[in-house]
Amino acid sequence: MMTILPHLRARILLLLSCSIVLTLPAARAQGTPAQNPPQQTKPSPDDAGPDTDNGTIVLKKKKEADEPPPPAAPVAPKVKNPDNETFSLRVDVPIVNIDASVILDKTHQFVPGLKANNFLILEDGVPQTITSVRTIQTPITAVMLLEFAANSYYLINDMRNASYSFFRSLRPDDYVAVVTYDLRTHILTDFTNNKELIAQSLQSLMIPGFSDTNMFDALYETLDRTSRIEGRKYIILIGSGRDTFSKLTLDKILAKVKNTPNVTIFTIGTGAMLNELRSGGGPRELDYLQAQNQMRTFASMTGGLSFAPIFQGELPDIFAQINQSIRNEYILTYRPTNNKSDGTYRKVKVLLVDNEGHPLRMQDEKGKPQKYSVIARDGYSAKLPVE
């Protein structure tokens, strides 16, 4: 039997106690779960990205220190007028356009091929220098101003014949309005190129309403309406020329005709045959002659023509002459020597001259002289000064 010494027994007990102490924490760590797990710290916004990916690209704003400063604007030079006064410069060079037609008196044909040196323009008696001459042939814009009053069957019949003759001379691209007048004006058809509407308007002239013929008022209203339309306009005035109770006087209507630009008036007098039958120098004949003289004045002031046909067979030739005049014309351009903007009326006369400045002579193929007429406005109104 083996005996253990006391000191050896003490060493063995010490080793056993140390091994028990070392195995207890390890066993507890494997068998007992942690009751209070440590909380995770939320990352700061500066260090982490967005929580969710929503497809939006977020660009960080650049710091102001990273952007280069904008370049300094140059200093505008200061310019001062002498004595601190304000100066302005305005150049106003007036230009005048004159529509002129050259028609042979016998055949009523338009004379083509004229040059700038063949024309002489006198403005208030002073020759002007023509800068350009051109020939145009354009559709027409016209108003048929018809006297339709219950005063005489013969006058109404003459008016119908003349208006139908002008209607038959129209072309597809012409614009025409039909207006009648007695005590006041009546617009039957506004400007249109539909010939059926124009024909219907003329066919409706059956029974007149009043016997008064206020021609001055009717012409004034027509001029006022046509002045709002751009371009060249024509008024075909068909009537007896008599005026009964117009509010306007002859002087006022003449002033209106003068101051309305780009309007040419052609007049067809009615009642010529009736006046021939009762001619004898009585009051009716004098009244008729005065009325026809007024209509001739309206036409001549605007560069138009005036007719007083006795027979219906004259109408085709009359409107052929009117068509030659209004569809073919020369446009004469010049700068007036009197360039004042004073609103005054300037008298203009257009003549034809040869290379030596003498009146131009025309002749046919057989050498016979041909008479001609130059149709143009007799003047224009200068512009008013603009403040």
Secondary structure, DSSP 4 states (H G I P E B T S, - for coil): -----HHHHHHHHHHHHHHHHHHHHHHHHHHS--SSPPPPPPPPTTTS--SS--SPPPPPPPPGGGSPPPPPPPPPPP---GGG-----------EEEEEEEEETTT--B-----GGGEEEEETTEEE-EEEEEEE----EEEEEEE--TT-HHHHHHHHHHHHHHHHT--TT-EEEEEEESSSEEEEEEEE--HHHHHHHHHT--S---S---HHHHHHHHHHHHTTS-S-EEEEEEE----SS-SS-HHHHHHHHHT-TTEEEEEEE--HHHHHHT-SS-HHHHHHHHHHHHHHHHHHHTT--EE--SSGGGHHHHHHHHHHHHHSEEEEEE--S----S-PEEEEEEEEB-TTSSBP-EE-TTS-EE-EEEEE-SEEEPPPP--
